[in-house]
Amino acid sequence: MNRDTEDLTKRAPSLDRDGRAAYRVVSSGLDVSTTIIEAVTEVADCDRLADECILYDVVDPDALNRLFEDRGVGETGTTGRVVFELYGCRVEVRADGNHVVYEPENCEDSSASAAQSA
């Protein structure tokens, strides 16, 4: 994990899937796309400026932000999710704000994983 960033993720063993460790994404006050990028770089221990870790290659960050933006009191969506792979991590962005990042499939060499669309 990158220790030069805030801890945006917390280990969630009850959510582990397919032999991959799961991490809940802690609310950061940032927009969804920025929060997800920071969380993935933390889980995958990669450089967020690396060419291999570009969210736009997988999903449109502006669309992701609009889809999950706070619409005011009582108007946020509580269902739905977007699932994709980024830098080898499975990412689940959920309308209820309980986002999850799964470690890269090959966590021994996560730097070799590239962003993939799901």
N, C-alpha and C positions, 0 to 999 in steps of 0.2 A: 504494500500500500504506500502511496505517496504521503509522506508526512509533512510536505511543504504546503499542503492545502488543509482546509478544515476537514474534520471527519464528517463527511456527508452520508456515510453508510454505516449501518449497524448490522452485524451478523445475525441472520435469522434462520437457524437450523431447521425449524419446522417447515420452511418453504423450500428446502433443498429439492432439486429435481434432476433426474438422470445423472446422478453422481456429481452434480455441480453445486457448489456452495452458493447460497442465496444471501443477498444483502438488501435490507430495506433502505430506501433513500430517505434521509431526514429532510424535512422541510427547511429550505435555506433562505426563503424570501426572494430568491432569484426566479427568473422565468423558467418554465419547464425545460426548455431545450438546454439552457446553460446548466441547470441543475443536473440533468442527465449526463451531459458531457463531463462535468466535474466528477460525478459518481462513477462513471465508467473508467475514467483515468485513475481514480483511486482504487477501484477493484482490480483492474488489469495492470496496475502499476506502470502506466505508460505516460508519455508526455502528451499533454492535451493539445500541443501545437504540432505533433507529429503528423506527417502526411497520411498515415494509416488510420488515424482516429478522427475522421471528418464526418460529422453528423449529416451534412448535406448530401453526402454520397449515398445515404440510406433513406433518409426522410427529410422533407422540407421543414427546417426549424421554425419558420414563421407559421406554417400551417399547424405544426404541433403545438406551438404556443397558443394560437387562436382556438384550437380544438379544446384545450384544457385550461383556458384562462378563467379567472374568477369573474363571474358575471354579476356579482353583487349578492346581497343577502338572499338566501333561499333560491338562487338561480344557478348554482353550480350543478353540473351533471354528476350523478352518483353512480352511473353505470357506464360501461364501455371501457375499452383499453386498446392500445396500439402496442404490438409486439414486433420487435426487429432485432437483428444482430448488429452490434457495433464493436469493432476491435476484438471479435471473438466472444464477446459477452452477449448473452440473451438479455434484452431489456424489455420490461413490461411497464408502460406508462399507463396509469389507471386514473379514471375520472375521479375516484374518491381520494386521490392524492397519495395512496399507498403504493408508490412506485417500487419496483424490485429490479435489481441487477444481479444476474448470475455470473459467477466467475467464468473466464474463458474455458472452453472444453479442454484445451491442453494447457493447464495452468502452469506447467513446468516451463513453457516457453511462450508466454502470452504475447511477447513482443513480435513474434512471427505471425500472429493472427491478423488478418485484414478485416475491414468492415465488410459485412455481407448483408444483403437484404434477405428478409425472411419470406 
